[in-house]
Structures are given as structure tokens and as C-alpha cells.
Amino acid sequence: MLIENSILSQFIFLIGEITLLFILGSIVFAILMVTLALISIKRGKIYFPSLIKAGVVLVEGLMKALFRLFGLEDQQVNSFFIELHNSMNKRAFEAVPVSDRAIFLPQCLRSSKCPAHLTPEGLKCKCCGLCMIGYWLPLLEKMGYRVFSVPGSSFIKRMVRKYRPKAIIGVGCMGEVKEGLEMSDKLGLISMGVVTLKEGCVETYLDWEMLLEIAKLGVDPGTIPPDLITLPKNNNT
């Protein structure tokens, strides 16, 4: 009996040591990842993206806590994570034919007077001229993209199941884009994110040129509509 108790005590002690080492290792790893991220943010260049990505997957909560400790707000952190995600997916995105890509726009980009009605596939733009969606949507479709204007992630999942794109571009506010990129990873999709210039639920703004730069990745220049070479003024609204 004494021998059994001794073995049990040693086993419990060993488990405790392993747990403590795991916790300390996680903290050290998170500090290393945050340090790399802070250096990347400061210098405007992402260092060791694969390693940082692994850190985000393994110890995201701890990393966010450390970011706050260093005075970074959630918006800054999310912005960095989106930039990191785009950087790592760029090459894979370029390799996907446009016919296998889709763009998801948020309905908040439309005018408050938008005459479009919601359908099972999202809003069907009437190109009425009240917002920039009507200008850009036909051009992006000419490039070969499927473009959807949707009110939420449930529509995105539905369209992904129906049309089975291999790569998508998601547009939205900071939080929505981050959640959308995480969702696309779970769905096995190659994804790129573009954050709107203004957050809100009505008449938000988008840097359409930024969206275009991502949309053109890996695309034959000869298939890009001439209209996209001469952009309209005030194309960010």
C-alpha cells in the first residue's frame, strides 16, 4: 500500500511539473510571438509569418492579453492579423483561376435609398448609380468574379456550398473580416480580407482600389476591363 501511494504521489508530482512547464512554455512562446508581431507592426514588414500564424492558432487569447499589456488596442491587433493572413495567402490566391473565385461585399456599402431587394443569394444590385457598387460590380464580373452583396455569414456559407469557390475576397468591418477569414479557414477556402474605411450599418465606405489590387492578383492583364484602368473620381465612397 505504501509503495502504491508513493508511486501515485510521484505520478501526480510529475503531472504537475509537466503542466507547469507547459504553462511557462506557452507564456514564453506567446511573448516571442507578440515581440515578432510588434516588430513587424513597427517596421511595416511581417517577419516569420508562418511562425506568428502558428502562435495565433495556439495561444491567441494569451497573445491578445499581452498586446493589451503593451498598449495595443484590439483594432490594431485585428488589423495586423488580417494583414498577416493576406500576406500568407497571397501566393495561393494568385494560383486560383478567377472562375473559381468569389467576392462578398457587405450590404452596408449600399445607399440608404437602395432600390435592390434581398434574394436567397443576397442583394441584387440594380446599378442605379446611388452608390459605387453599381459601378464596380459589372467590372468585377467582367473579370470573371462572382460578386455577392450579403447581409451576413449565413449567406456566405450558403453561396459557398452552392457555387463551391476555391478562393474568396471578403469585405467588411474589422471584426467581420477577421471572423470571416477564420470561418473560411475552417471551410478550407483560400481567403483575402479588405476592411471598410468606415464602420457601421449604413452607407459605409470602401477603398475600391485596394479591393481591385487584390482582385487582380494572378489575373491575366488582358482580361481586365479597360474601365478599370481609368477609375472614376471619389471611387472610395
CYANA upper distance limits for C-alpha pairs under 8 A (distance plus 0.5 A):
  1 MET  CA      5 ASN  CA      6.75
  2 LEU  CA      6 SER  CA      6.62
  3 ILE  CA      7 ILE  CA      6.72
  4 GLU  CA      8 LEU  CA      6.64
  5 ASN  CA      9 SER  CA      6.55
  6 SER  CA     10 GLN  CA      6.68
  7 ILE  CA     11 PHE  CA      6.60
  8 LEU  CA     12 ILE  CA      6.68
  9 SER  CA     13 PHE  CA      6.57
 10 GLN  CA     14 LEU  CA      6.57
 11 PHE  CA     15 ILE  CA      6.72
 12 ILE  CA     16 GLY  CA      6.67
 13 PHE  CA     17 GLU  CA      6.76
 14 LEU  CA     18 ILE  CA      6.70
 15 ILE  CA     19 THR  CA      6.60
 16 GLY  CA     20 LEU  CA      6.62
 17 GLU  CA     21 LEU  CA      6.60
 18 ILE  CA     22 PHE  CA      6.56
 19 THR  CA     23 ILE  CA      6.70
 20 LEU  CA     24 LEU  CA      6.63
 21 LEU  CA     25 GLY  CA      6.33
 22 PHE  CA     26 SER  CA      6.54
 23 ILE  CA     27 ILE  CA      6.78
 24 LEU  CA     28 VAL  CA      6.69
 25 GLY  CA     29 PHE  CA      6.48
 26 SER  CA     30 ALA  CA      6.47
 26 SER  CA     59 VAL  CA      7.64
 27 ILE  CA     31 ILE  CA      6.62
 27 ILE  CA     62 LEU  CA      7.98
 28 VAL  CA     32 LEU  CA      6.72
 29 PHE  CA     33 MET  CA      6.72
 29 PHE  CA     55 GLY  CA      8.01
 30 ALA  CA     34 VAL  CA      6.56
 30 ALA  CA     55 GLY  CA      7.23
 30 ALA  CA     59 VAL  CA      6.88
 30 ALA  CA     62 LEU  CA      7.03
 30 ALA  CA     63 MET  CA      5.98
 30 ALA  CA     66 LEU  CA      8.44
 31 ILE  CA     35 THR  CA      6.54
 31 ILE  CA     63 MET  CA      7.76
 31 ILE  CA     66 LEU  CA      7.79
 32 LEU  CA     36 LEU  CA      6.76
 33 MET  CA     37 ALA  CA      6.61
 33 MET  CA     51 LEU  CA      8.16
 33 MET  CA     52 ILE  CA      6.13
 33 MET  CA     55 GLY  CA      6.63
 33 MET  CA     63 MET  CA      7.97
 34 VAL  CA     38 LEU  CA      6.49
 34 VAL  CA     63 MET  CA      6.67
 34 VAL  CA     66 LEU  CA      7.62
 34 VAL  CA     67 PHE  CA      7.32
 35 THR  CA     39 ILE  CA      6.69
 36 LEU  CA     40 SER  CA      6.61
 36 LEU  CA     47 TYR  CA      7.14
 36 LEU  CA     48 PHE  CA      8.27
 36 LEU  CA     52 ILE  CA      7.89
 37 ALA  CA     41 ILE  CA      6.59
 37 ALA  CA     46 ILE  CA      7.91
 37 ALA  CA     47 TYR  CA      8.15
 37 ALA  CA     52 ILE  CA      7.67
 37 ALA  CA     80 PHE  CA      8.44
 38 LEU  CA     42 LYS  CA      6.57
 39 ILE  CA     43 ARG  CA      6.58
 39 ILE  CA     47 TYR  CA      8.45
 40 SER  CA     44 GLY  CA      6.14
 40 SER  CA     45 LYS  CA      5.51
 40 SER  CA     46 ILE  CA      5.19
 40 SER  CA     47 TYR  CA      6.40
 41 ILE  CA     45 LYS  CA      7.36
 41 ILE  CA     46 ILE  CA      7.85
 41 ILE  CA     80 PHE  CA      7.54
 46 ILE  CA     84 LEU  CA      7.53
 48 PHE  CA     52 ILE  CA      6.90
 49 PRO  CA     53 LYS  CA      6.47
 49 PRO  CA     84 LEU  CA      7.09
 49 PRO  CA     87 SER  CA      8.49
 49 PRO  CA     88 MET  CA      7.41
 50 SER  CA     54 ALA  CA      6.73
 50 SER  CA     88 MET  CA      7.99
 51 LEU  CA     55 GLY  CA      6.81
 52 ILE  CA     56 VAL  CA      6.74
 53 LYS  CA     57 VAL  CA      6.90
 53 LYS  CA     84 LEU  CA      8.09
 53 LYS  CA     85 HIS  CA      8.36
 54 ALA  CA     58 LEU  CA      6.66
 55 GLY  CA     59 VAL  CA      6.12
 55 GLY  CA     60 GLU  CA      7.21
 56 VAL  CA     60 GLU  CA      4.97
 56 VAL  CA     63 MET  CA      7.86
 59 VAL  CA     63 MET  CA      6.62
 60 GLU  CA     64 LYS  CA      6.65
 61 GLY  CA     65 ALA  CA      6.85
 62 LEU  CA     66 LEU  CA      6.81
 63 MET  CA     67 PHE  CA      6.61
 64 LYS  CA     68 ARG  CA      6.79
 64 LYS  CA     74 ASP  CA      8.25
 64 LYS  CA     77 VAL  CA      8.09
 65 ALA  CA     69 LEU  CA      6.82
 66 LEU  CA     70 PHE  CA      6.81
 67 PHE  CA     71 GLY  CA      6.92
 67 PHE  CA     72 LEU  CA      5.84
 67 PHE  CA     73 GLU  CA      8.03
 67 PHE  CA     77 VAL  CA      7.91
 68 ARG  CA     72 LEU  CA      5.62
 68 ARG  CA     73 GLU  CA      6.76
 68 ARG  CA     74 ASP  CA      8.22
 72 LEU  CA     76 GLN  CA      6.82
 72 LEU  CA     77 VAL  CA      7.30
 73 GLU  CA     77 VAL  CA      6.95
 74 ASP  CA     78 ASN  CA      6.46
 75 GLN  CA     79 SER  CA      6.51
 75 GLN  CA    174 MET  CA      7.59
 76 GLN  CA     80 PHE  CA      6.77
 77 VAL  CA     81 PHE  CA      6.78
 78 ASN  CA     82 ILE  CA      6.67
 78 ASN  CA    174 MET  CA      7.33
 78 ASN  CA    175 GLY  CA      7.90
 78 ASN  CA    178 LYS  CA      7.29
 79 SER  CA     83 GLU  CA      6.73
 79 SER  CA    174 MET  CA      7.50
 80 PHE  CA     84 LEU  CA      6.53
 81 PHE  CA     85 HIS  CA      6.57
 81 PHE  CA    178 LYS  CA      8.21
 82 ILE  CA     86 ASN  CA      6.67
 82 ILE  CA    177 VAL  CA      8.18
 82 ILE  CA    178 LYS  CA      6.81
 82 ILE  CA    181 LEU  CA      8.45
 82 ILE  CA    193 GLY  CA      7.06
 83 GLU  CA     87 SER  CA      6.57
 84 LEU  CA     88 MET  CA      6.75
 85 HIS  CA     89 ASN  CA      6.69
 85 HIS  CA    181 LEU  CA      8.39
 85 HIS  CA    192 MET  CA      7.78
 86 ASN  CA     90 LYS  CA      6.32
 86 ASN  CA    191 SER  CA      7.99
 86 ASN  CA    192 MET  CA      5.73
 86 ASN  CA    193 GLY  CA      7.16
 89 ASN  CA     93 PHE  CA      6.41
 89 ASN  CA    190 ILE  CA      7.08
 89 ASN  CA    191 SER  CA      7.35
 89 ASN  CA    192 MET  CA      7.52
 90 LYS  CA     94 GLU  CA      6.70
 90 LYS  CA    192 MET  CA      8.19
 90 LYS  CA    217 LEU  CA      8.38
 91 ARG  CA     95 ALA  CA      7.09
 92 ALA  CA     96 VAL  CA      7.40
 92 ALA  CA    190 ILE  CA      7.54
 93 PHE  CA    167 ALA  CA      6.93
 93 PHE  CA    190 ILE  CA      6.69
 93 PHE  CA    191 SER  CA      7.75
 93 PHE  CA    192 MET  CA      8.37
 93 PHE  CA    217 LEU  CA      7.86
 93 PHE  CA    218 GLY  CA      8.12
 94 GLU  CA    217 LEU  CA      5.68
 94 GLU  CA    218 GLY  CA      4.63
 94 GLU  CA    219 VAL  CA      7.98
 95 ALA  CA    218 GLY  CA      6.84
 96 VAL  CA    100 ASP  CA      7.03
 96 VAL  CA    101 ARG  CA      7.73
 96 VAL  CA    166 LYS  CA      7.55
 96 VAL  CA    167 ALA  CA      7.29
 96 VAL  CA    218 GLY  CA      8.19
 97 PRO  CA    101 ARG  CA      7.42
 97 PRO  CA    218 GLY  CA      8.34
 97 PRO  CA    219 VAL  CA      8.19
 98 VAL  CA    102 ALA  CA      8.49
 98 VAL  CA    143 MET  CA      7.83
 98 VAL  CA    144 GLY  CA      6.03
 98 VAL  CA    145 TYR  CA      6.42
 98 VAL  CA    219 VAL  CA      7.60
 99 SER  CA    144 GLY  CA      6.00
 99 SER  CA    145 TYR  CA      6.76
 99 SER  CA    146 ARG  CA      8.39
100 ASP  CA    145 TYR  CA      8.36
100 ASP  CA    164 ARG  CA      8.29
100 ASP  CA    165 PRO  CA      5.32
100 ASP  CA    166 LYS  CA      5.96
100 ASP  CA    167 ALA  CA      7.06
101 ARG  CA    145 TYR  CA      6.40
101 ARG  CA    146 ARG  CA      7.27
101 ARG  CA    165 PRO  CA      5.72
101 ARG  CA    166 LYS  CA      6.54
101 ARG  CA    167 ALA  CA      5.28
101 ARG  CA    168 ILE  CA      5.88
101 ARG  CA    169 ILE  CA      8.39
102 ALA  CA    145 TYR  CA      5.97
102 ALA  CA    146 ARG  CA      5.16
102 ALA  CA    147 VAL  CA      6.31
102 ALA  CA    148 PHE  CA      8.21
102 ALA  CA    165 PRO  CA      6.77
102 ALA  CA    167 ALA  CA      7.09
102 ALA  CA    168 ILE  CA      5.25
102 ALA  CA    169 ILE  CA      6.91
103 ILE  CA    145 TYR  CA      7.33
103 ILE  CA    146 ARG  CA      6.69
103 ILE  CA    147 VAL  CA      5.23
103 ILE  CA    148 PHE  CA      6.70
103 ILE  CA    168 ILE  CA      6.09
103 ILE  CA    169 ILE  CA      5.23
103 ILE  CA    170 GLY  CA      6.62
103 ILE  CA    171 VAL  CA      8.34
104 PHE  CA    147 VAL  CA      6.51
104 PHE  CA    148 PHE  CA      5.41
104 PHE  CA    149 SER  CA      6.39
104 PHE  CA    150 VAL  CA      7.25
104 PHE  CA    156 ILE  CA      7.79
104 PHE  CA    168 ILE  CA      7.92
104 PHE  CA    169 ILE  CA      6.75
104 PHE  CA    170 GLY  CA      5.58
104 PHE  CA    171 VAL  CA      6.63
105 LEU  CA    109 LEU  CA      8.10
105 LEU  CA    147 VAL  CA      7.93
105 LEU  CA    148 PHE  CA      6.48
105 LEU  CA    149 SER  CA      5.10
105 LEU  CA    150 VAL  CA      6.74
105 LEU  CA    170 GLY  CA      7.14
105 LEU  CA    171 VAL  CA      5.70
105 LEU  CA    172 GLY  CA      7.47
106 PRO  CA    149 SER  CA      6.03
106 PRO  CA    150 VAL  CA      5.87
106 PRO  CA    151 PRO  CA      6.53
106 PRO  CA    152 GLY  CA      8.11
106 PRO  CA    171 VAL  CA      6.87
106 PRO  CA    172 GLY  CA      6.30
107 GLN  CA    123 LEU  CA      7.91
107 GLN  CA    149 SER  CA      6.01
107 GLN  CA    150 VAL  CA      6.02
107 GLN  CA    151 PRO  CA      5.95
108 CYS  CA    151 PRO  CA      8.50
108 CYS  CA    200 GLY  CA      7.81
108 CYS  CA    201 CYS  CA      5.64
108 CYS  CA    202 VAL  CA      5.29
108 CYS  CA    203 GLU  CA      5.98
108 CYS  CA    204 THR  CA      6.26
109 LEU  CA    131 CYS  CA      8.08
109 LEU  CA    133 ILE  CA      7.91
109 LEU  CA    202 VAL  CA      7.45
109 LEU  CA    203 GLU  CA      5.62
109 LEU  CA    204 THR  CA      5.47
109 LEU  CA    205 TYR  CA      6.79
109 LEU  CA    206 LEU  CA      8.02
110 ARG  CA    114 CYS  CA      6.77
110 ARG  CA    130 LEU  CA      8.26
110 ARG  CA    131 CYS  CA      6.25
110 ARG  CA    132 MET  CA      8.27
110 ARG  CA    133 ILE  CA      7.36
110 ARG  CA    202 VAL  CA      7.94
110 ARG  CA    203 GLU  CA      6.23
110 ARG  CA    204 THR  CA      8.19
111 SER  CA    130 LEU  CA      6.38
111 SER  CA    131 CYS  CA      6.04
111 SER  CA    202 VAL  CA      7.98
111 SER  CA    203 GLU  CA      6.01
112 SER  CA    202 VAL  CA      7.05
112 SER  CA    203 GLU  CA      6.92
113 LYS  CA    130 LEU  CA      8.00
114 CYS  CA    130 LEU  CA      7.48
115 PRO  CA    126 LYS  CA      7.81
115 PRO  CA    128 CYS  CA      8.44
116 ALA  CA    123 LEU  CA      6.59
116 ALA  CA    124 LYS  CA      6.26
116 ALA  CA    125 CYS  CA      6.08
116 ALA  CA    126 LYS  CA      6.62
117 HIS  CA    123 LEU  CA      6.17
117 HIS  CA    124 LYS  CA      6.87
118 LEU  CA    122 GLY  CA      5.88
118 LEU  CA    123 LEU  CA      5.01
118 LEU  CA    124 LYS  CA      7.32
119 THR  CA    123 LEU  CA      6.39
119 THR  CA    124 LYS  CA      7.51
120 PRO  CA    155 PHE  CA      8.37
121 GLU  CA    148 PHE  CA      7.73
121 GLU  CA    150 VAL  CA      8.05
121 GLU  CA    155 PHE  CA      7.39
121 GLU  CA    159 MET  CA      7.40
122 GLY  CA    148 PHE  CA      6.87
122 GLY  CA    149 SER  CA      6.02
122 GLY  CA    150 VAL  CA      5.18
122 GLY  CA    151 PRO  CA      7.51
122 GLY  CA    155 PHE  CA      7.40
123 LEU  CA    148 PHE  CA      7.81
123 LEU  CA    149 SER  CA      5.86
123 LEU  CA    150 VAL  CA      6.80
124 LYS  CA    149 SER  CA      7.94
125 CYS  CA    133 ILE  CA      8.05
125 CYS  CA    134 GLY  CA      7.00
126 LYS  CA    134 GLY  CA      7.45
127 CYS  CA    133 ILE  CA      7.79
127 CYS  CA    134 GLY  CA      4.39
127 CYS  CA    135 TYR  CA      7.37
128 CYS  CA    134 GLY  CA      6.99
129 GLY  CA    134 GLY  CA      6.45
129 GLY  CA    135 TYR  CA      7.80
130 LEU  CA    134 GLY  CA      8.31
131 CYS  CA    135 TYR  CA      8.35
131 CYS  CA    237 THR  CA      7.80
132 MET  CA    136 TRP  CA      6.81
132 MET  CA    235 ASN  CA      7.45
132 MET  CA    236 ASN  CA      8.50
132 MET  CA    237 THR  CA      6.97
133 ILE  CA    137 LEU  CA      6.10
134 GLY  CA    138 PRO  CA      7.63
135 TYR  CA    139 LEU  CA      7.72
136 TRP  CA    140 LEU  CA      6.63
137 LEU  CA    141 GLU  CA      6.62
137 LEU  CA    147 VAL  CA      7.27
138 PRO  CA    142 LYS  CA      6.62
139 LEU  CA    143 MET  CA      7.00
139 LEU  CA    225 PRO  CA      6.95
139 LEU  CA    227 ASP  CA      7.91
139 LEU  CA    228 LEU  CA      7.70
140 LEU  CA    144 GLY  CA      7.26
140 LEU  CA    145 TYR  CA      6.27
140 LEU  CA    146 ARG  CA      8.45
140 LEU  CA    147 VAL  CA      7.89
141 GLU  CA    145 TYR  CA      5.26
141 GLU  CA    146 ARG  CA      6.60
141 GLU  CA    147 VAL  CA      7.23
142 LYS  CA    224 ILE  CA      8.12
142 LYS  CA    225 PRO  CA      7.26
143 MET  CA    223 THR  CA      6.55
143 MET  CA    224 ILE  CA      6.14
143 MET  CA    225 PRO  CA      7.34
150 VAL  CA    155 PHE  CA      6.70
150 VAL  CA    156 ILE  CA      7.68
151 PRO  CA    155 PHE  CA      7.60
152 GLY  CA    156 ILE  CA      7.42
153 SER  CA    157 LYS  CA      6.76
153 SER  CA    180 GLY  CA      7.89
154 SER  CA    158 ARG  CA      6.72
155 PHE  CA    159 MET  CA      6.67
156 ILE  CA    160 VAL  CA      6.56
157 LYS  CA    161 ARG  CA      6.65
158 ARG  CA    162 LYS  CA      6.72
159 MET  CA    163 TYR  CA      6.37
159 MET  CA    164 ARG  CA      8.00
160 VAL  CA    164 ARG  CA      5.37
160 VAL  CA    165 PRO  CA      6.68
165 PRO  CA    189 LEU  CA      8.24
166 LYS  CA    189 LEU  CA      6.11
166 LYS  CA    190 ILE  CA      6.86
167 ALA  CA    189 LEU  CA      6.02
167 ALA  CA    190 ILE  CA      4.98
167 ALA  CA    191 SER  CA      6.04
168 ILE  CA    189 LEU  CA      7.65
168 ILE  CA    190 ILE  CA      6.91
168 ILE  CA    191 SER  CA      5.38
168 ILE  CA    192 MET  CA      6.98
169 ILE  CA    191 SER  CA      6.21
169 ILE  CA    192 MET  CA      5.31
169 ILE  CA    193 GLY  CA      6.25
169 ILE  CA    194 VAL  CA      7.86
169 ILE  CA    215 ALA  CA      8.22
170 GLY  CA    177 VAL  CA      6.89
170 GLY  CA    180 GLY  CA      7.46
170 GLY  CA    181 LEU  CA      8.14
170 GLY  CA    191 SER  CA      7.73
170 GLY  CA    192 MET  CA      6.78
170 GLY  CA    193 GLY  CA      5.44
170 GLY  CA    194 VAL  CA      6.74
171 VAL  CA    177 VAL  CA      6.84
171 VAL  CA    193 GLY  CA      6.49
171 VAL  CA    194 VAL  CA      5.31
171 VAL  CA    195 VAL  CA      6.30
171 VAL  CA    196 THR  CA      7.34
172 GLY  CA    176 GLU  CA      6.20
172 GLY  CA    177 VAL  CA      5.95
172 GLY  CA    194 VAL  CA      7.22
172 GLY  CA    195 VAL  CA      5.77
172 GLY  CA    196 THR  CA      6.01
173 CYS  CA    177 VAL  CA      6.59
173 CYS  CA    195 VAL  CA      5.81
173 CYS  CA    196 THR  CA      5.88
173 CYS  CA    198 LYS  CA      8.01
173 CYS  CA    199 GLU  CA      6.09
173 CYS  CA    200 GLY  CA      8.29
174 MET  CA    178 LYS  CA      6.80
174 MET  CA    195 VAL  CA      6.18
174 MET  CA    196 THR  CA      8.03
175 GLY  CA    179 GLU  CA      6.69
176 GLU  CA    180 GLY  CA      6.40
177 VAL  CA    181 LEU  CA      6.58
177 VAL  CA    193 GLY  CA      6.41
177 VAL  CA    194 VAL  CA      7.61
177 VAL  CA    195 VAL  CA      7.16
178 LYS  CA    182 GLU  CA      6.83
178 LYS  CA    193 GLY  CA      8.24
179 GLU  CA    183 MET  CA      6.61
180 GLY  CA    184 SER  CA      6.60
181 LEU  CA    185 ASP  CA      6.76
181 LEU  CA    191 SER  CA      6.76
181 LEU  CA    192 MET  CA      7.74
181 LEU  CA    193 GLY  CA      7.44
182 GLU  CA    186 LYS  CA      7.05
183 MET  CA    187 LEU  CA      6.85
184 SER  CA    188 GLY  CA      6.62
184 SER  CA    189 LEU  CA      5.57
184 SER  CA    190 ILE  CA      7.54
184 SER  CA    191 SER  CA      6.94
185 ASP  CA    189 LEU  CA      6.25
185 ASP  CA    190 ILE  CA      7.65
185 ASP  CA    191 SER  CA      8.17
192 MET  CA    214 ILE  CA      8.21
194 VAL  CA    210 MET  CA      7.99
194 VAL  CA    211 LEU  CA      6.95
195 VAL  CA    206 LEU  CA      7.93
196 THR  CA    204 THR  CA      7.50
196 THR  CA    205 TYR  CA      6.23
196 THR  CA    206 LEU  CA      5.16
196 THR  CA    207 ASP  CA      7.47
197 LEU  CA    204 THR  CA      7.75
197 LEU  CA    205 TYR  CA      5.71
197 LEU  CA    206 LEU  CA      5.82
197 LEU  CA    207 ASP  CA      7.24
198 LYS  CA    204 THR  CA      5.73
198 LYS  CA    205 TYR  CA      5.87
198 LYS  CA    206 LEU  CA      7.97
199 GLU  CA    204 THR  CA      6.70
200 GLY  CA    204 THR  CA      6.80
204 THR  CA    237 THR  CA      8.16
205 TYR  CA    236 ASN  CA      6.69
205 TYR  CA    237 THR  CA      5.44
206 LEU  CA    236 ASN  CA      5.76
206 LEU  CA    237 THR  CA      6.68
207 ASP  CA    211 LEU  CA      7.20
207 ASP  CA    235 ASN  CA      7.88
207 ASP  CA    236 ASN  CA      5.18
207 ASP  CA    237 THR  CA      8.15
208 TRP  CA    212 LEU  CA      6.58
208 TRP  CA    235 ASN  CA      6.99
208 TRP  CA    236 ASN  CA      6.20
209 GLU  CA    213 GLU  CA      6.62
209 GLU  CA    235 ASN  CA      8.33
209 GLU  CA    236 ASN  CA      8.24
210 MET  CA    214 ILE  CA      7.08
211 LEU  CA    215 ALA  CA      6.59
212 LEU  CA    216 LYS  CA      6.50
213 GLU  CA    217 LEU  CA      7.24
215 ALA  CA    219 VAL  CA      8.39
216 LYS  CA    224 ILE  CA      8.42
219 VAL  CA    223 THR  CA      7.82
219 VAL  CA    224 ILE  CA      8.25
220 ASP  CA    224 ILE  CA      7.73
224 ILE  CA    228 LEU  CA      7.53
225 PRO  CA    229 ILE  CA      8.07
226 PRO  CA    230 THR  CA      7.71
227 ASP  CA    231 LEU  CA      7.28
231 LEU  CA    235 ASN  CA      7.64
